[in-house]
Amino acid sequence: SVCSLSPLPITSKTLKLFPALPATAAVAPHLRLHKSTKMMAEEEGQSLPYVSEIVLKKRKIRDELAITRRTQLELGKYGAKKSKKQSDVSDIKRPEQFIKEFRGKELDLIRTKQRAKRPKSMIPTIKSKLLFIIRIQGKNDMHPKTRKILYNLRLRKVFSGVFVKATEGVIDMLQKVEPYVTYGYPNLKNVKELVYKKGYARIDKKAVPLTDNNIIEQTLGKYGIICIEDIIHEIANVGPHFKEVVLFMGPLMLSKPEDGLLRGKKQPYREGGDAGNREDEINDLISKMN
């Protein structure tokens, strides 16, 4: 036999047991059950909002970049610094490495002294008052005296360049650090492009781009230099205020050369290497690194 649901009779006893129950619910509970079942069926039948695959991929990439950036900020500037507890055993130097570095530095000092004792006939004659020097080697096996000479020339980083006035003292310094630098005579075109593209001012130990002539006039106005064209003219002609202009600008950071342009050899340029005096051929290197 099939059981059928019948409405409950409303009595005083029922009202006492369910005081807050509405009369319709007490009369027809099977109707309320049928209504809730219908609502659930309608909710299951509704489809989820459509999101394209491209949007999902963009969200995933954005979340990954956010996590990576947060990690870099927590770890430091380079994002890969290890703490003292996480340092690897491979970071510890062995005694053989210390001995190798010490011998390399001593050999560099001996060769520096030998280059300083070259006869004057081997030193090339100065053909121009203006020199542009580029540092092409790092600090491996470099003696502290060699590093000091490079710092005096304001060449603290690899691929940095400076304008200098060609004097006997500068030539002697370049002879001592010849394996680490290359230099030559820049033309007016390269001087102009270097100042416009790589030039900047050093104000309160901060790099300021040369985009406003007011910055130049405030510092160099007392020497009659009020714009960037005056700076180019003073450098190209090695004027009376050349030193003030060069110190106002600071070293120029050149672009990293292409593979094969600088082979990293410490041999002189005249012997097929990269170091030493290039004379007018320095302009080709400047054009490729500017």
C-alpha positions in Angstrom: 0.0 0.0 0.0 1.2 3.6 -0.7 1.4 5.9 2.3 -0.1 9.3 1.7 0.8 12.4 3.7 -2.2 13.9 5.5 -2.3 17.3 7.2 -1.9 17.4 10.9 -4.9 18.5 12.9 -4.5 21.8 14.7 -5.3 21.5 18.4 -4.6 23.4 21.5 -1.9 20.9 22.4 -0.2 21.4 19.1 -0.1 25.1 19.5 1.4 24.7 23.0 4.2 22.5 21.6 4.9 24.8 18.6 4.0 28.3 19.6 6.2 30.0 16.9 5.2 27.6 14.1 2.9 29.2 11.5 -0.4 27.7 10.9 0.3 26.9 7.3 3.4 24.9 8.2 1.4 22.9 10.8 -1.4 22.4 8.3 0.7 21.3 5.3 4.3 20.4 6.0 4.5 18.3 2.8 3.9 21.5 0.8 6.9 23.2 2.5 9.1 20.1 1.8 8.1 20.2 -1.9 9.0 23.9 -2.1 12.5 23.6 -0.6 13.2 20.6 -3.0 12.2 22.7 -5.9 14.5 25.6 -4.9 17.5 23.2 -4.5 16.8 21.8 -8.0 16.7 25.3 -9.5 20.1 26.2 -7.8 21.7 23.1 -9.1 20.5 23.9 -12.6 22.2 27.3 -12.7 25.6 27.3 -14.6 28.7 28.9 -13.1 30.0 32.3 -14.6 32.2 31.8 -17.6 35.9 32.9 -17.3 38.2 32.7 -20.4 41.4 30.7 -20.3 43.5 33.8 -21.1 42.2 35.6 -18.0 42.9 32.6 -15.8 46.5 32.5 -17.1 47.0 36.2 -16.5 45.8 35.8 -12.9 48.2 32.9 -12.4 51.2 34.8 -13.8 50.3 37.9 -11.8 50.1 35.9 -8.5 53.4 34.2 -9.3 55.1 37.6 -9.9 53.7 39.0 -6.7 55.1 36.0 -4.7 58.5 36.4 -6.4 58.6 40.1 -5.8 57.6 39.6 -2.1 60.4 37.1 -1.7 63.0 39.4 -3.3 62.0 42.2 -1.0 62.3 39.9 2.0 65.7 38.4 1.0 67.4 41.6 -0.1 68.4 43.6 -3.3 69.3 40.6 -5.4 66.7 38.2 -4.1 69.1 35.3 -3.8 71.1 36.1 -0.7 71.5 33.3 1.7 71.3 33.8 5.4 74.2 32.6 7.7 72.2 29.5 8.6 71.5 28.7 5.0 75.0 29.2 3.7 76.3 26.3 1.7 79.5 24.4 2.5 80.7 25.2 -1.1 81.0 28.9 -0.1 83.9 28.1 2.3 87.2 28.8 0.6 89.9 26.1 0.8 93.5 26.9 1.6 94.5 26.2 -2.0 92.2 29.0 -3.2 93.8 31.5 -0.8 97.3 30.5 -2.0 96.3 30.8 -5.6 94.8 34.3 -5.1 97.8 35.4 -3.2 100.2 34.2 -5.9 98.1 35.9 -8.6 98.2 39.2 -6.8 101.9 39.0 -6.2 102.4 38.2 -9.9 100.2 41.2 -10.9 102.4 43.5 -8.7 105.6 42.2 -10.3 104.2 42.8 -13.8 103.0 46.2 -12.8 106.5 47.2 -11.8 107.9 45.8 -15.0 105.6 47.8 -17.1 106.5 50.9 -15.1 110.2 50.4 -16.0 109.7 50.2 -19.7 112.0 52.5 -21.7 110.5 55.7 -23.1 111.0 54.5 -26.6 108.3 51.8 -26.0 105.8 54.3 -24.7 103.6 55.7 -27.5 103.7 59.3 -28.2 100.7 61.5 -27.3 98.8 62.5 -30.5 95.8 64.3 -28.8 95.2 66.1 -25.6 91.9 64.2 -24.9 91.8 60.5 -23.9 88.9 58.3 -23.3 89.6 55.3 -21.0 87.4 52.2 -20.7 87.9 49.5 -18.0 87.6 46.0 -19.6 88.7 43.7 -16.8 87.4 42.8 -13.3 89.2 42.4 -10.0 90.3 38.8 -10.1 94.0 38.4 -9.2 94.3 42.2 -8.9 96.8 43.7 -6.4 95.6 46.4 -4.1 98.0 48.9 -5.7 96.5 48.2 -9.1 93.0 48.7 -7.7 94.1 52.0 -6.2 95.4 53.3 -9.5 92.1 52.4 -11.2 90.1 54.1 -8.4 92.3 57.2 -8.9 91.2 57.2 -12.5 87.6 56.8 -11.3 87.2 53.4 -12.9 85.5 51.5 -10.2 83.3 49.3 -12.3 83.8 47.2 -15.4 82.8 48.9 -18.7 82.9 52.3 -17.1 84.6 55.1 -19.1 86.1 58.5 -18.3 87.5 61.5 -20.2 91.0 62.5 -19.1 93.6 65.0 -20.2 96.6 63.3 -21.7 99.6 64.1 -19.6 102.8 62.2 -18.7 101.4 61.3 -15.3 98.2 59.8 -16.8 100.2 57.8 -19.4 102.4 56.4 -16.6 99.3 55.3 -14.7 97.9 53.7 -17.8 101.1 51.8 -18.4 100.8 50.2 -14.9 97.2 49.1 -15.3 97.4 48.4 -19.0 95.8 44.8 -18.9 92.7 46.2 -17.2 91.9 49.2 -19.5 91.8 50.3 -23.1 92.0 53.9 -24.3 92.4 56.1 -27.3 91.5 59.4 -28.8 87.7 60.0 -29.2 86.4 62.2 -32.0 83.8 65.0 -31.6 80.9 62.8 -32.7 81.5 60.2 -30.0 82.1 62.9 -27.3 78.7 64.4 -28.2 76.9 61.1 -28.2 78.5 60.0 -24.9 77.5 63.2 -23.1 73.9 63.1 -24.5 73.3 59.4 -23.9 75.4 58.5 -20.9 76.1 61.8 -19.2 74.8 62.7 -15.8 75.7 65.1 -13.0 76.8 64.2 -9.5 75.0 66.4 -7.0 75.1 65.6 -3.3 76.4 62.1 -4.2 73.4 61.4 -6.3 73.2 60.9 -10.1 71.0 63.5 -11.8 70.3 63.3 -15.6 71.4 66.3 -17.7 67.9 67.2 -18.8 67.8 70.7 -17.5 70.3 73.4 -18.2 69.5 75.1 -14.9 71.4 72.3 -13.1 74.5 72.9 -15.2 74.3 76.7 -14.8 73.9 76.5 -11.0 77.1 74.5 -10.7 79.3 75.5 -13.6 77.8 79.0 -14.4 80.8 80.7 -12.6 83.1 79.2 -15.3 80.9 80.4 -18.2 79.4 77.0 -18.8 75.6 77.2 -18.8 74.3 74.4 -21.1 75.1 70.9 -22.3 76.7 72.2 -25.5 79.2 74.1 -23.4 80.1 70.9 -21.6 80.7 69.1 -25.0 82.8 72.0 -26.2 84.9 72.1 -23.0 85.6 68.3 -23.1 86.3 68.1 -26.9 88.7 71.0 -26.8 90.2 70.2 -23.3 89.5 73.8 -22.2 90.7 75.6 -19.1 87.9 74.2 -17.0 88.1 70.6 -18.2 88.8 69.2 -14.8 85.7 70.9 -13.2 83.5 69.7 -16.0 84.7 66.1 -15.8 84.3 66.0 -12.0 80.8 67.5 -12.3 79.7 64.6 -14.6 81.2 61.4 -13.2 82.1 58.1 -14.9 80.0 57.0 -17.9 78.6 53.5 -17.7 78.8 51.9 -21.1 76.6 49.1 -22.4 78.0 45.5 -22.2 79.7 44.6 -25.5 78.5 41.8 -27.7 80.0 38.4 -27.5 83.4 38.4 -29.3 83.8 42.1 -29.2 86.0 42.0 -26.1 87.6 38.6 -25.6 88.9 39.5 -22.2 92.5 39.0 -23.0 95.1 41.0 -21.1 97.4 41.2 -24.1 98.1 44.6 -25.7 95.9 45.7 -28.5 98.9 46.0 -30.9 99.6 42.3 -30.3 96.1 41.1 -31.0 94.6 41.6 -27.6 92.1 44.1 -26.2 94.1 46.1 -23.6 96.2 49.2 -24.1 96.3 52.1 -26.5 93.9 51.9 -29.5 94.5 55.4 -30.7 91.8 56.5 -33.2 90.3 52.9 -33.3 88.7 53.5 -29.9 85.9 55.3 -31.7 84.7 52.0 -33.2 84.5 50.5 -29.7 82.7 53.5 -28.3 80.1 53.4 -31.1 79.4 49.7 -30.3 79.2 50.2 -26.5 77.3 53.5 -26.4 
